Amino acid sequence: MKATVSRKAHFNAAHRLYRKDWSDDKNNEIFGKCNNPNYHGHNYELIVSVTGDIDQVTGFVVDVKVLKEIIKTEVEDVFDHKNLNLDLKEFKDLNPTAENMSVVIYNKIKPLINPDLDLEITLYETPRNFVKYSGN
């Protein structure tokens, strides 16, 4: 039997969406207000979902205490109250869109869970705008 276990978390972070190789006009055209040179922030909501077989001994797909600690260490402690463009090496040359953030978060968590488990990241940038990424 398979089941999906999900854990919610949140963090606050600032970013600027822009490409260094584009003109100011083109960045403004594509990214609008999100291209503010003084950055802007979001209250991100994160859902980390792990799917796999239910262990016949423990009854777990994954130990939620372990998942909670992975999320705290790999995401909350790293991203919270940071300027993504300036403070995180992952975004030195990668535009910190919600899509790219989801991939980065996935890549930080996936090696730390059982390889037999499927992982899906859902990242809410706003209550209405969110991205799902599952490694494809």
C-alpha positions as CSV (number, residue, x, y, z in Angstrom):
1,M,0.0,0.0,0.0
2,K,1.2,3.4,-0.9
3,A,0.5,6.7,0.9
4,T,1.6,10.3,0.7
5,V,2.8,12.1,3.8
6,S,3.1,15.9,3.7
7,R,4.7,18.4,6.0
8,K,4.0,22.2,5.9
9,A,6.6,24.9,6.6
10,H,7.1,28.5,5.9
11,F,9.8,31.1,5.5
12,N,10.1,34.8,4.6
13,A,12.5,35.9,1.9
14,A,13.3,38.8,-0.4
15,H,14.3,38.5,-4.1
16,R,14.5,40.3,-7.4
17,L,13.6,38.7,-10.7
18,Y,15.8,39.9,-13.4
19,R,18.5,38.8,-15.9
20,K,21.9,40.4,-15.7
21,D,22.3,40.1,-19.5
22,W,19.1,42.0,-20.3
23,S,18.5,45.7,-20.4
24,D,16.5,47.5,-17.7
25,D,13.6,47.9,-20.2
26,K,13.5,44.3,-21.1
27,N,13.7,43.2,-17.4
28,N,10.8,45.6,-16.6
29,E,8.8,44.3,-19.5
30,I,9.2,40.7,-18.5
31,F,9.3,40.9,-14.7
32,G,7.4,44.1,-13.9
33,K,7.3,45.0,-10.2
34,C,9.2,41.9,-9.4
35,N,12.3,43.5,-11.0
36,N,12.5,46.2,-8.3
37,P,16.2,46.9,-7.8
38,N,15.6,47.2,-4.1
39,Y,14.1,43.7,-4.0
40,H,10.7,42.7,-2.6
41,G,9.6,40.0,-0.2
42,H,7.2,37.1,0.2
43,N,5.8,34.9,3.0
44,Y,6.4,31.6,1.4
45,E,4.4,28.5,2.3
46,L,6.1,25.1,1.6
47,I,4.5,21.7,1.4
48,V,6.9,18.7,1.2
49,S,5.1,15.5,0.2
50,V,6.7,12.1,0.3
51,T,5.0,9.1,-1.4
52,G,5.9,5.5,-0.9
53,D,5.0,2.1,0.5
54,I,3.8,2.0,4.1
55,D,6.4,0.2,6.2
56,Q,4.8,-3.0,7.6
57,V,6.7,-2.7,10.9
58,T,6.4,1.0,11.7
59,G,3.3,1.9,9.7
60,F,5.2,5.0,8.3
61,V,6.0,6.0,4.8
62,V,8.6,8.4,6.3
63,D,9.2,9.4,9.9
64,V,7.6,12.9,10.1
65,K,10.1,13.9,12.8
66,V,13.0,13.2,10.4
67,L,11.2,15.0,7.6
68,K,10.6,18.0,9.9
69,E,14.3,18.2,10.7
70,I,15.4,17.9,7.1
71,I,13.0,20.8,6.1
72,K,14.2,22.9,9.0
73,T,17.9,22.4,8.3
74,E,17.8,22.4,4.5
75,V,15.1,25.1,3.8
76,E,13.9,27.1,6.8
77,D,17.3,27.8,8.3
78,V,18.8,28.5,4.9
79,F,16.0,30.6,3.2
80,D,14.3,32.4,6.1
81,H,14.8,36.1,6.3
82,K,17.3,36.0,3.5
83,N,17.8,38.0,0.3
84,L,17.8,35.1,-2.1
85,N,19.8,36.9,-4.8
86,L,22.5,38.1,-2.4
87,D,22.6,35.5,0.4
88,L,22.2,32.1,-1.3
89,K,24.9,30.7,-3.6
90,E,22.3,28.7,-5.5
91,F,20.8,31.9,-6.9
92,K,24.1,33.7,-7.7
93,D,23.4,33.0,-11.4
94,L,19.9,31.5,-11.2
95,N,16.8,33.7,-11.2
96,P,15.0,33.0,-7.9
97,T,11.6,32.4,-9.4
98,A,9.2,30.2,-7.5
99,E,9.9,27.5,-10.2
100,N,13.6,27.7,-9.7
101,M,13.3,27.8,-5.9
102,S,11.1,24.6,-6.0
103,V,13.8,22.8,-8.0
104,V,16.6,24.0,-5.6
105,I,14.5,22.8,-2.6
106,Y,13.8,19.5,-4.2
107,N,17.5,19.0,-4.9
108,K,18.4,19.8,-1.3
109,I,15.9,17.3,0.2
110,K,15.8,14.4,-2.3
111,P,19.3,13.0,-1.4
112,L,18.3,13.0,2.3
113,I,15.3,10.7,2.0
114,N,15.0,7.1,1.1
115,P,15.6,6.8,-2.7
116,D,12.6,4.5,-3.0
117,L,10.3,7.4,-2.0
118,D,8.8,9.9,-4.4
119,L,9.2,13.6,-3.5
120,E,7.0,16.5,-4.4
121,I,7.6,20.2,-3.5
122,T,4.7,22.6,-3.5
123,L,5.8,26.2,-2.9
124,Y,3.3,29.0,-2.4
125,E,4.7,32.4,-3.3
126,T,1.4,34.0,-2.5
127,P,-1.9,32.4,-1.4
128,R,-2.9,32.2,-5.1
129,N,0.4,31.5,-6.9
130,F,2.2,28.3,-6.3
131,V,4.5,25.8,-8.0
132,K,4.7,22.0,-7.8
133,Y,7.8,20.2,-8.7
134,S,8.5,16.4,-8.5
135,G,11.8,16.0,-10.2
136,N,10.6,15.7,-13.8
